[in-house]
Amino acid sequence: MTMLGGPSGVATRAIHQEEILKRRIASKIGLCYFDITSLHVDAIVNPSNSNLQPGGGANGQIHRAAGPMLFQECQTLKGCVSGEAKVTKGYLLPAKYVIHTVGPHNQEKHILASCYQNSLKRCETHLLRTVAFPCISTGAFGFDHEEAANIALSTVRAYLMTDIALGKNSLDTIVFCVYSERDKAIYEELLPIYFPGFSRLDSTLSVHK
């Protein structure tokens, strides 16, 4: 008989704790196919440009839904460099805040990862517990869709693992909001790989009201 305190017992407990951690992290992840401007979350992430001006795609959509006061506040922020993130109020949006980040123009993986990292850091510093991400840089900036998804998911997973390991538990829900059938298929394939225990049934419908 193997003693619980022996090597096998320690290994079993470690495996059990790892499984609990994985499921805990997976429970924080959501996937939705709704218009990001309709989500009732603490913050939505806006894939913006260095001048923080209204543009095309999700950026223009967010500005139109939030109203002109969003751009007025953006003008006070003096722009944003690639990979960084800045926060404004959400104004007419259901979301309380908008986190503006600027993705890479030339497929720089580290800059795209920084967009997700810095957006999550802004959530932490502003005590925002629920956030929704679009597919950053896959529109006009032309980042490969599958590679962008891998970067997004690996970066968010690493952030959550560190956050929980440090005892912070600073985020409740992170939603990946996809628009196209292509991105939907990519995320549905990759999410269970990066977040074992994730289920399509867990896609965070409660944030859409």
C-alpha positions in Angstrom: 0.0 0.0 0.0 1.3 3.4 -0.9 1.3 5.9 2.0 -0.6 9.2 1.2 2.4 11.1 2.3 4.8 9.1 0.0 6.0 10.1 -3.4 3.0 8.7 -5.2 0.6 10.5 -2.8 2.4 13.8 -3.3 2.3 13.4 -7.1 -1.4 12.5 -7.0 -2.2 15.6 -4.9 -0.1 17.8 -7.3 -2.0 16.5 -10.3 -5.3 17.0 -8.5 -4.4 20.6 -7.6 -3.3 21.3 -11.2 -6.6 20.0 -12.5 -8.5 22.3 -10.1 -6.4 25.2 -11.2 -7.1 24.5 -14.9 -10.8 24.3 -14.3 -10.8 27.4 -12.2 -9.1 29.3 -15.0 -11.4 27.8 -17.7 -14.4 28.9 -15.7 -13.3 32.5 -16.2 -13.3 32.3 -20.0 -16.2 33.1 -22.3 -16.8 33.1 -26.0 -19.5 35.0 -27.7 -20.7 35.9 -31.2 -22.5 39.1 -30.3 -21.7 42.7 -31.1 -19.1 43.7 -28.6 -20.8 47.1 -28.1 -23.8 45.3 -26.7 -22.0 43.4 -23.9 -22.7 44.3 -20.2 -19.2 44.0 -18.9 -16.9 46.3 -16.9 -14.8 47.0 -20.0 -14.5 46.2 -23.6 -11.2 46.5 -25.5 -11.1 48.7 -28.5 -8.5 47.8 -31.2 -7.6 51.4 -32.0 -4.9 53.4 -33.8 -2.0 55.4 -32.5 -4.0 58.6 -32.5 -7.0 57.0 -30.8 -9.3 58.3 -33.5 -12.5 56.6 -34.8 -11.7 54.3 -37.7 -13.1 51.2 -39.4 -14.1 47.8 -38.0 -14.7 47.3 -34.3 -13.0 50.7 -33.5 -15.5 52.7 -35.5 -18.3 50.6 -34.2 -17.3 51.2 -30.6 -17.0 55.0 -31.2 -20.4 55.2 -32.9 -22.1 53.2 -30.1 -20.4 55.2 -27.3 -21.2 58.6 -28.8 -19.0 61.7 -29.4 -17.9 62.0 -25.8 -15.7 59.0 -26.2 -13.6 60.7 -28.9 -13.5 63.9 -26.8 -11.9 62.0 -24.0 -9.6 60.1 -26.3 -8.2 63.5 -27.5 -7.0 64.2 -24.0 -4.9 61.0 -23.9 -2.3 62.2 -26.4 -2.3 59.0 -28.4 -1.1 55.5 -27.7 1.9 53.5 -28.9 1.6 50.0 -30.2 1.2 47.4 -27.5 0.1 49.8 -24.9 -3.4 50.4 -23.5 -5.3 53.4 -22.2 -8.7 53.6 -20.4 -11.7 55.9 -21.0 -15.2 55.8 -19.8 -17.8 53.8 -21.8 -20.3 56.7 -22.1 -23.4 55.4 -24.0 -22.1 51.8 -24.1 -23.4 49.1 -21.6 -19.7 48.6 -20.7 -18.5 51.0 -18.0 -15.1 51.5 -19.6 -13.3 51.2 -22.9 -9.7 50.0 -22.9 -8.0 51.3 -26.1 -5.0 49.3 -27.4 -3.0 49.6 -30.6 -2.0 46.3 -32.3 1.0 45.7 -34.5 1.0 46.6 -38.2 3.7 44.1 -39.2 3.0 40.8 -37.5 5.1 41.5 -34.4 4.0 38.8 -32.0 5.4 40.4 -28.9 3.4 43.6 -29.6 0.2 41.7 -30.0 0.9 39.9 -26.7 1.5 43.2 -25.1 -1.9 44.4 -26.2 -3.5 41.7 -24.2 -1.1 41.9 -21.2 -1.5 45.6 -20.8 -5.2 45.6 -21.3 -5.5 43.0 -18.5 -3.2 45.2 -16.3 -5.5 48.1 -16.9 -8.4 46.0 -15.7 -6.5 45.2 -12.5 -5.4 48.8 -11.8 -9.0 50.0 -12.4 -10.6 47.2 -10.4 -12.5 45.9 -13.5 -13.5 42.3 -13.1 -15.1 41.5 -16.5 -13.7 42.4 -19.8 -14.4 41.5 -23.5 -11.7 41.3 -26.2 -12.2 41.5 -30.0 -9.8 39.8 -32.3 -7.0 42.4 -32.1 -5.1 43.3 -35.3 -6.8 40.7 -37.6 -8.8 43.3 -39.5 -7.1 46.2 -41.3 -3.8 45.4 -39.7 -3.8 42.0 -41.4 -2.4 39.7 -38.6 -2.9 36.0 -39.4 -6.1 35.0 -37.7 -5.0 31.7 -36.2 -1.7 33.0 -35.0 -3.4 36.0 -33.4 -5.8 33.6 -31.6 -2.9 31.5 -30.3 -1.2 34.6 -29.0 -4.4 35.9 -27.4 -5.2 32.7 -25.7 -1.7 31.9 -24.5 -1.2 35.4 -23.2 -4.5 35.4 -21.3 -3.8 32.0 -19.9 -0.4 33.0 -18.6 -1.8 36.1 -17.0 -4.6 34.2 -15.2 -2.2 31.5 -14.0 0.1 34.1 -12.5 -2.8 36.2 -11.1 -4.2 33.1 -9.3 -0.7 31.9 -8.2 -0.1 35.3 -6.5 -3.4 35.0 -4.8 -4.9 38.1 -6.5 -7.9 36.6 -8.4 -8.4 40.0 -9.9 -10.6 39.0 -12.8 -13.9 37.1 -12.9 -14.6 36.8 -16.6 -12.7 37.3 -19.9 -14.8 37.1 -23.0 -13.4 36.6 -26.5 -15.9 38.3 -28.9 -15.7 37.0 -32.5 -17.5 38.3 -35.5 -16.7 36.0 -38.4 -17.3 32.3 -39.0 -13.6 31.9 -39.5 -12.7 33.3 -36.1 -15.5 31.4 -34.5 -14.2 28.1 -35.8 -10.6 29.0 -34.7 -11.6 29.9 -31.2 -13.9 26.9 -30.8 -11.0 24.7 -31.7 -8.3 26.4 -29.7 -10.1 27.3 -26.5 -10.4 23.7 -25.1 -6.7 23.3 -25.8 -5.6 26.4 -23.9 -8.3 26.1 -21.3 -9.1 22.4 -20.5 -12.6 22.2 -19.2 -13.9 25.0 -21.4 -17.2 24.2 -23.0 -19.1 26.0 -25.8 -22.0 25.7 -23.4 -20.1 28.0 -21.0 -19.9 30.8 -23.6 -20.8 33.8 -21.6 -24.3 34.6 -22.7 -25.1 36.4 -19.4 -23.1 39.4 -20.5 -25.5 40.0 -23.4 -28.8 41.6 -22.3 
